[in-house]
Amino acid sequence: RKHTIGCVKRGYYRLETATLWCGSKLTECVESVTEVYVYPKMTPAYGMPRPLSILQGNSVTSRRLIADRFSFSGIRDYRFGDSFSSINFKATSKAPVTGYSSIKVNNCDFCANRSIIVYMNFQTDTAQGTIPTPVYNELMEDSLSFCAGIIGEAITEGYKVGLAANCTDILGDSSIRYPMESGSSHMVEMLRGLATVRPTVGASIISLIEEDVRKGVTDTEFYFISTYLDVGLEQKIAELERAGNVVTVIRLEQILDIKK
């Protein structure tokens, strides 16, 4: 028997048992452990501020990347628009016949790439007063959805994406961090992490930025999602820029404007 569940709230849910009924009579309660990750809604990143450095080029193209046919990175299912020359006939002949998904094509790396790190700041500016809890939770959920949209768009385009946030999670960790990698499996890993986030402040956002400064991260685009900017944050952002990075600050009020 299958049950269709509508997941309306982001979060992590662990199911322990299943109860069996026969008519109106309880027959048995059996152990049936499973996990459900409800990802944040991917808010499209249309209208997102873009660094000027990525808007410059020799030609106009929506993808901005060209597949390198000499750099083989695996086999994937056929997608509409794939060329005939990209079909891997040996892999296709071994796959069970299930329609278009049984056609296998060669997956190639790209000859150019971008590296992106998304920072999420769950701290608020205490000098401006306390934000009511319902408003704060809504802002953080909106920022999680927008972050998921950035990650989804970047991974789809073949970019390397990392994530850092100064929030707690269900395991009690004071922050989450994922290195810059590409691929759908890495996107799923980050979305699962966002599903386990609790909208509470953990570590200092300054400490997360300092970690990347110490590592000497360079030639990377940073998207900084926050409700505020103060002198300390501006100084750390300046350090990232002096190291050869591009930093784009996205205020949460901008997120609300984009949603509208």
C-alpha positions in Angstrom: 0.0 0.0 0.0 1.3 3.5 -0.8 0.3 6.7 0.8 0.8 10.1 -0.8 2.0 12.8 1.6 1.9 16.5 1.0 5.0 18.1 2.6 4.1 21.7 3.4 6.7 22.5 6.1 10.5 22.4 5.8 12.1 20.1 8.3 13.5 16.6 9.1 11.0 13.9 10.2 11.8 10.5 11.6 9.1 7.8 11.4 9.5 5.0 13.9 6.5 2.6 13.5 3.6 1.7 11.3 0.2 0.7 12.7 -1.8 -2.0 11.0 -5.6 -1.9 11.1 -8.2 -4.3 10.0 -11.4 -2.4 9.6 -11.7 -0.6 13.0 -9.6 -3.1 14.9 -6.0 -2.5 15.7 -4.0 -5.6 14.7 -0.4 -4.8 15.0 2.2 -2.0 15.5 5.4 -2.9 13.7 8.8 -1.2 13.7 9.3 0.7 10.4 12.0 3.3 10.6 12.4 5.8 7.9 13.5 9.4 7.4 11.9 12.2 5.5 13.8 15.4 4.5 11.6 18.2 3.4 13.8 20.7 1.5 13.2 24.4 1.5 11.2 25.6 -1.4 13.6 26.7 -4.2 12.7 30.4 -4.7 13.9 31.2 -8.3 17.0 33.5 -8.2 15.5 35.8 -10.9 16.4 39.3 -10.1 19.3 38.3 -7.8 22.1 40.9 -7.8 25.0 39.7 -10.0 28.6 40.6 -9.7 29.7 42.8 -12.6 32.6 40.5 -13.2 30.4 37.7 -14.5 28.4 40.0 -16.8 31.3 40.7 -19.0 32.2 38.4 -21.9 32.7 38.1 -25.6 29.2 36.7 -26.4 25.7 36.6 -24.8 24.7 33.2 -23.6 22.3 32.0 -20.8 24.5 29.1 -19.8 27.9 30.9 -19.9 29.7 27.5 -20.2 30.7 25.2 -23.0 30.9 21.4 -22.5 34.3 19.9 -22.9 33.9 16.8 -25.0 37.4 15.6 -24.1 36.7 15.7 -20.3 34.5 12.7 -19.5 32.8 12.8 -16.1 30.3 9.9 -16.1 27.1 8.6 -17.7 23.6 10.1 -17.1 20.0 9.6 -18.4 19.0 11.3 -21.6 17.5 14.8 -21.4 15.6 16.6 -24.1 18.1 18.5 -26.3 21.0 16.1 -25.9 22.8 15.5 -29.2 22.9 12.1 -31.0 26.7 12.1 -30.8 26.6 12.2 -26.9 24.7 8.8 -26.6 26.7 6.0 -25.0 25.4 3.0 -27.0 27.2 0.4 -24.8 25.6 1.7 -21.6 22.2 2.1 -23.3 22.2 -1.6 -24.5 22.8 -2.7 -20.9 20.1 -0.5 -19.3 16.5 -1.8 -18.9 14.0 -0.4 -21.4 12.0 2.2 -19.6 11.4 4.8 -22.2 13.7 7.8 -22.8 15.4 7.3 -19.4 16.9 4.0 -20.7 19.0 6.0 -23.1 22.4 6.8 -21.6 24.5 9.8 -22.6 28.1 10.8 -21.8 28.3 13.5 -19.2 31.1 16.0 -19.8 32.8 18.5 -17.6 32.8 22.2 -18.6 35.8 24.0 -20.0 35.1 27.0 -17.8 33.7 27.2 -14.3 32.7 29.5 -11.4 33.2 28.9 -7.7 30.4 30.2 -5.4 30.1 30.3 -1.6 26.8 31.3 0.0 26.9 32.8 3.5 23.7 32.9 5.6 23.7 35.1 8.6 21.1 34.2 11.2 22.2 37.0 13.6 20.2 40.2 13.7 21.3 43.7 14.6 20.5 44.1 18.3 21.1 47.9 18.0 17.9 48.1 15.9 15.8 46.3 18.5 14.5 42.7 18.8 12.6 41.2 15.8 9.4 39.4 16.9 9.9 35.6 16.8 7.2 35.0 14.1 8.7 37.7 11.8 12.2 36.3 12.4 11.2 32.8 11.6 9.5 33.9 8.4 12.6 35.9 7.3 14.9 32.9 8.0 12.6 30.5 6.0 12.6 33.0 3.1 16.3 33.2 3.2 16.6 29.4 3.3 14.3 29.2 0.2 16.4 31.8 -1.6 19.6 30.1 -0.7 18.2 26.8 -2.1 17.3 28.7 -5.3 20.9 30.0 -5.7 22.3 26.5 -5.0 19.9 24.8 -7.5 20.6 27.3 -10.3 24.4 27.1 -9.8 24.6 23.3 -9.6 22.4 23.0 -12.7 24.8 25.3 -14.6 27.8 23.1 -13.6 29.3 25.5 -11.0 31.1 24.6 -7.8 29.1 25.7 -4.8 29.8 25.9 -1.1 27.6 26.9 1.9 28.2 28.3 5.3 25.6 29.3 7.9 25.8 30.3 11.6 22.6 28.4 12.6 22.0 25.3 14.8 20.7 22.0 13.4 18.9 19.0 14.8 22.2 17.4 15.9 23.1 20.4 18.0 25.9 21.8 15.8 26.4 25.5 16.0 26.9 26.0 12.3 26.8 24.2 9.0 29.4 24.2 6.3 29.8 22.4 2.9 32.9 22.7 0.7 32.8 23.9 -2.9 31.9 21.0 -5.0 29.7 20.3 -8.0 27.2 17.7 -9.0 23.6 16.7 -8.1 24.7 14.5 -5.2 26.4 17.5 -3.6 23.2 19.6 -4.1 21.2 16.9 -2.4 23.6 16.9 0.5 23.3 20.7 1.0 19.5 20.6 0.7 19.4 17.9 3.3 21.5 20.1 5.5 19.1 23.0 5.0 16.2 20.8 5.9 17.7 20.1 9.3 18.4 23.7 10.1 16.8 25.3 13.2 16.1 29.1 12.9 18.4 30.0 15.8 21.8 31.6 16.0 24.7 29.4 16.6 28.3 30.4 15.9 29.4 34.0 15.1 29.2 34.8 11.3 32.5 36.6 11.8 34.2 33.3 12.7 32.9 31.6 9.6 34.2 34.4 7.4 37.6 34.4 9.2 37.9 30.6 8.4 37.8 31.3 4.7 40.1 34.3 5.1 42.7 32.0 6.8 42.4 29.4 4.1 43.3 32.0 1.5 40.2 31.5 -0.6 40.5 33.4 -3.8 38.8 33.8 -7.3 35.4 33.0 -5.7 32.0 34.6 -5.7 30.5 35.1 -2.3 26.8 35.7 -1.7 26.2 37.1 1.8 22.5 36.8 2.9 21.9 38.9 6.1 19.4 41.2 7.7 22.0 43.9 8.4 25.6 45.1 7.9 27.8 46.6 10.5 31.4 47.8 10.6 32.8 44.4 11.7 31.1 42.6 8.8 32.1 45.2 6.3 35.7 44.8 7.4 35.6 41.1 6.9 33.9 41.5 3.5 36.7 43.9 2.5 39.3 41.3 3.5 37.6 38.7 1.1 37.6 41.3 -1.7 41.3 42.1 -1.1 42.1 38.4 -1.5 40.7 38.5 -5.1 37.1 37.5 -4.4 33.8 39.2 -5.4 31.2 39.7 -2.6 27.5 40.3 -3.3 25.5 41.3 -0.2 21.8 40.4 -0.3 19.7 42.0 2.4 16.6 40.0 3.4 14.3 42.9 2.5 15.6 42.4 -1.1 14.5 38.7 -0.9 11.0 39.8 0.1 10.9 42.3 -2.8 12.0 39.5 -5.2 9.3 37.1 -3.8 6.6 39.7 -4.5 
